[in-house]
Amino acid sequence: MTHQAAPSGVPAGTSSSDGSIVVVGSVNVDLLAQVRRHPRPGETLHGSGGRMLPGGKGANQAVAAARLGGQVALVGAVGTDAQAEVALSALREAGVDLAHLAEVEGPTGLAIVTVAQDGENSIVVIAGANGAMGAQRVRAAGDAIAAARIVVCQGEIPREGIEALPALVTGRFLHNPAPVMELDPAVLRASDPLVVNQHEAALVLAQLTPDLTPPETPEAVLRALTDAGVPAAVLTLGAEGALVADADGLHRIPPAPVDAVDTTGAGDAFIGALALGLARGDDLPSAARLASRVGAFAATGEGAQPSYPSAQDLLPELDEA
């Protein structure tokens, strides 16, 4: 069984002719709880919230790009439970093409998200239907993947599904290995760009260059990634912005300062906006500047997908000082 979204969620006044994006990845429901601080091991704390919201890194990135006006399709899976409708609600509203979304017997993916008062979160992910996204299901969407200008993937589907992608992609492969898993190094070297935070970058480097002494600075991390054969990379630095490495060298992307409410999904908003910028023809540093602003906007609202901007929203400005 497949689901098809109506196109009415695409923001008015935007164009879908900027280049297509296919996101291959996870679809979850997020169970969101707020606490004053994160509990220590063995500790019970009172919290609030308990809302069920649409989530999953794949769905988040697809919604982020579509709300900004991108032409986006999602390759993924949901279960046969009632939570599937929650998981799909924002995708449908944003106008994401769900023709390649499968329904598989069992539960929809679940993420248990705890957000502290300072906006930092901790997340436990239960794969559910996302575990069905192996190589066969990815290859079934091969025509759509081959036709896309940008193909986006993350680490919340099985290894074999991710490893099937480079042979299908004819455009640009935006790879966000989060969470990081053991992958064929050729897949990591096909990532253009590879988008990682500092923790993920260290794990990826350990796979590509296991004998390398871990670099001490963000700049050195990026140089090590490109020296290891990654053609382009983006290192996200949270409130400090990001660093980009491409054929022209290193580029520092400033942050857009905001009062963070909830950082859940802000990194996915960054990646969705990065994909949109690349799909419409921006160079990587320019796309990362847009992504920095969109990610910051997302941190000012609660939850992941509900916090993402539309093309009409005013984005925070970058700190150019």
C-alpha positions in Angstrom: 0.0 0.0 0.0 1.3 3.5 -0.8 0.2 7.0 0.2 0.0 10.0 -2.1 0.1 13.5 -0.7 -1.9 16.4 -2.2 0.2 19.2 -3.5 -1.8 21.9 -1.7 0.8 22.1 1.2 3.4 23.8 -1.1 3.7 27.4 0.2 2.0 30.0 -2.1 4.3 32.0 -4.3 7.1 29.4 -4.5 8.2 27.3 -7.4 8.8 23.6 -7.7 11.0 24.1 -10.8 14.2 24.7 -8.8 15.2 21.0 -9.0 13.8 17.9 -7.4 14.8 16.4 -4.0 14.3 12.8 -3.0 14.8 12.0 0.7 15.4 8.4 1.6 15.0 7.8 5.2 13.0 7.4 8.4 9.5 8.3 9.4 8.7 8.4 13.1 6.3 9.6 15.7 8.0 11.7 18.4 6.8 11.3 22.0 7.8 14.7 23.4 8.4 15.4 27.1 9.7 18.5 28.8 11.8 18.4 32.0 13.7 21.0 34.0 16.9 19.0 33.5 17.8 15.6 32.2 17.6 12.8 34.8 20.6 11.1 36.2 20.9 7.3 35.9 18.3 5.7 38.1 16.5 9.0 38.8 12.8 9.8 38.2 11.8 13.4 37.5 8.4 15.1 37.0 7.9 16.3 33.4 5.2 17.8 31.2 4.1 17.4 27.7 3.6 13.9 26.5 2.5 15.0 23.0 2.8 12.8 19.9 4.2 14.7 17.0 5.4 13.8 13.5 9.2 13.1 13.3 11.9 10.9 11.9 15.1 12.3 10.4 14.0 11.5 6.8 10.5 13.0 7.3 11.9 16.0 9.1 14.4 16.8 6.3 11.7 16.3 3.6 9.2 18.6 5.4 11.9 21.3 6.0 12.8 21.4 2.3 9.1 21.3 1.1 7.9 24.0 3.5 10.6 26.3 2.0 9.2 25.6 -1.5 11.2 22.5 -2.6 9.8 19.8 -4.9 10.3 16.9 -2.6 9.5 13.1 -2.6 10.1 10.8 0.3 11.1 7.1 0.1 10.3 5.5 3.4 7.9 3.3 5.4 5.3 3.5 8.1 3.5 0.8 10.0 -0.1 -0.4 10.1 -0.8 1.3 13.5 -2.8 4.4 14.2 0.4 6.4 14.8 1.1 6.3 11.0 -1.4 9.0 10.5 0.3 11.2 13.0 3.7 10.5 11.3 2.4 11.5 7.9 0.4 14.6 8.9 3.0 17.2 8.3 4.4 15.5 5.2 1.0 15.7 3.6 0.5 19.3 4.8 3.8 20.3 3.3 3.0 18.7 -0.1 5.7 16.0 0.0 5.2 13.3 -2.7 4.5 10.1 -0.8 4.1 7.8 -3.8 7.2 5.8 -2.7 6.1 5.5 0.9 5.4 1.9 1.9 3.0 0.6 4.6 4.4 -2.5 6.3 2.9 -4.7 8.9 3.7 -3.7 12.5 4.4 -0.4 14.3 5.5 2.9 12.9 8.9 4.2 14.1 9.0 5.9 17.5 11.3 8.5 19.0 11.1 9.2 22.7 12.4 12.8 23.0 13.2 14.5 26.4 13.8 18.3 26.2 15.5 20.1 29.1 14.8 23.7 30.2 18.0 24.9 28.3 16.6 23.5 25.0 19.0 20.5 24.9 17.4 17.1 24.1 18.0 13.4 24.5 16.4 10.9 22.1 15.8 7.2 22.1 14.8 5.8 18.6 12.8 2.6 18.0 13.0 1.7 14.3 9.6 0.0 13.8 8.7 0.1 10.1 12.0 1.9 9.2 13.7 -1.4 9.7 12.0 -2.6 6.4 14.0 0.0 4.4 16.6 -2.4 3.0 18.2 -2.5 -0.4 15.2 -4.0 -2.1 12.8 -1.2 -1.1 15.3 1.5 -1.9 15.9 0.0 -5.4 12.2 -0.1 -6.0 12.3 3.7 -6.0 15.3 3.7 -8.3 13.7 5.7 -11.1 12.7 8.6 -8.7 16.1 8.5 -7.1 17.9 8.6 -10.5 15.8 11.5 -11.7 16.4 13.7 -8.6 18.9 16.6 -8.6 19.6 16.0 -4.8 19.2 12.7 -2.9 19.3 13.0 0.8 19.9 10.1 3.3 20.5 9.7 7.0 21.4 6.8 9.4 18.0 5.8 10.7 17.4 3.0 8.1 19.3 -0.2 7.6 22.9 -0.3 6.4 22.0 -2.2 3.2 19.4 0.4 2.2 22.0 3.2 2.5 24.7 1.3 0.7 22.3 0.7 -2.2 22.0 4.4 -2.9 25.2 5.6 -4.6 24.7 3.2 -7.5 21.2 4.8 -8.1 22.1 8.5 -7.6 22.8 10.5 -10.8 22.6 13.9 -9.1 24.2 14.9 -5.8 24.2 12.6 -2.8 23.7 14.6 0.5 24.5 12.1 3.2 23.9 12.8 6.9 25.2 9.6 8.7 23.3 10.1 11.9 23.4 8.0 13.9 26.7 6.8 12.5 27.0 3.1 11.6 29.6 1.0 10.0 29.3 1.6 6.2 31.3 0.6 3.1 33.9 3.4 2.9 33.0 3.9 -0.7 29.5 5.1 0.4 31.1 7.7 2.7 33.4 8.9 -0.1 30.4 9.2 -2.4 28.8 11.7 -0.1 28.7 15.2 -1.7 28.4 16.7 0.8 28.8 14.6 3.9 27.0 16.5 6.7 28.1 15.7 10.3 28.5 17.2 13.7 31.8 16.9 15.6 31.0 13.6 17.3 29.8 12.1 14.0 32.8 13.4 12.1 35.1 11.6 14.6 33.3 8.3 14.1 33.3 8.6 10.3 37.0 9.4 10.3 37.7 6.3 12.3 36.1 4.3 9.6 37.9 6.1 6.7 41.3 6.4 8.3 41.5 4.1 11.4 45.2 4.8 12.0 44.8 8.6 12.0 45.3 10.5 15.3 42.0 12.3 15.9 42.3 15.9 14.8 41.9 18.5 17.5 40.3 21.4 15.7 37.1 21.6 13.5 39.2 22.9 10.6 41.6 19.9 10.9 38.6 17.5 11.0 37.3 18.8 7.7 40.7 18.7 6.1 41.1 15.1 7.3 37.7 14.2 5.8 38.6 15.7 2.4 42.1 14.1 2.5 40.3 10.8 3.1 38.4 11.1 -0.2 35.2 12.9 0.8 34.6 15.5 -2.0 32.8 18.0 0.1 31.7 18.2 3.8 29.8 20.3 6.2 30.6 20.3 9.9 27.8 21.7 12.0 28.9 23.4 15.2 25.6 24.2 17.0 25.5 27.7 18.3 28.9 28.4 16.6 27.5 27.9 13.1 29.2 25.5 10.6 32.3 24.9 8.6 32.2 23.9 4.9 34.9 22.2 2.9 34.7 22.1 -0.9 36.9 22.3 -3.9 37.5 26.0 -3.1 38.8 25.4 0.4 37.3 26.0 3.9 34.4 28.4 4.5 33.2 29.5 8.0 29.4 29.8 8.2 28.3 32.1 11.0 25.4 31.2 13.3 22.1 33.0 13.5 21.8 33.8 17.2 18.4 33.0 18.7 16.9 32.2 22.1 16.6 28.4 21.8 13.4 26.8 23.0 13.9 23.2 21.7 16.8 22.0 19.5 14.9 18.8 18.5 15.1 18.5 14.7 17.0 21.7 14.2 19.8 19.8 12.5 17.3 18.2 10.2 15.9 21.6 9.3 19.5 22.6 8.5 19.9 19.7 6.1 16.5 20.2 4.5 17.4 23.8 3.8 20.9 22.8 2.6 19.3 20.4 0.1 16.9 23.1 -1.1 19.7 25.5 -1.7 21.8 22.9 -3.7 18.7 21.8 -5.7 18.1 25.4 -6.8 21.7 25.8 -7.9 23.4 27.5 -5.0 27.0 26.7 -4.2 27.6 24.8 -1.0 28.7 27.7 1.2 25.6 29.7 0.1 23.3 26.8 0.7 24.9 26.4 4.2 24.2 30.0 5.0 20.5 29.5 4.3 20.7 26.3 6.3 22.2 28.1 9.3 19.3 30.5 9.4 16.6 27.8 9.0 18.2 25.6 11.6 18.2 28.6 14.0 14.6 29.4 13.3 13.6 25.8 14.1 15.3 26.0 17.5 12.8 28.7 18.5 9.8 26.4 18.4 8.8 23.2 20.1 9.2 19.9 18.4 10.8 19.1 15.1 8.4 19.5 12.1 6.0 21.9 13.8 8.9 24.3 14.3 10.0 24.5 10.7 9.6 27.8 8.7 7.7 28.3 5.5 8.9 30.4 2.6 7.0 33.3 4.0 8.6 33.3 7.5 11.3 35.8 8.4 14.5 34.0 9.2 17.0 35.2 11.8 20.0 37.0 10.4 23.5 35.5 10.5 26.0 37.0 13.0 28.5 38.4 10.5 30.5 40.2 13.2 
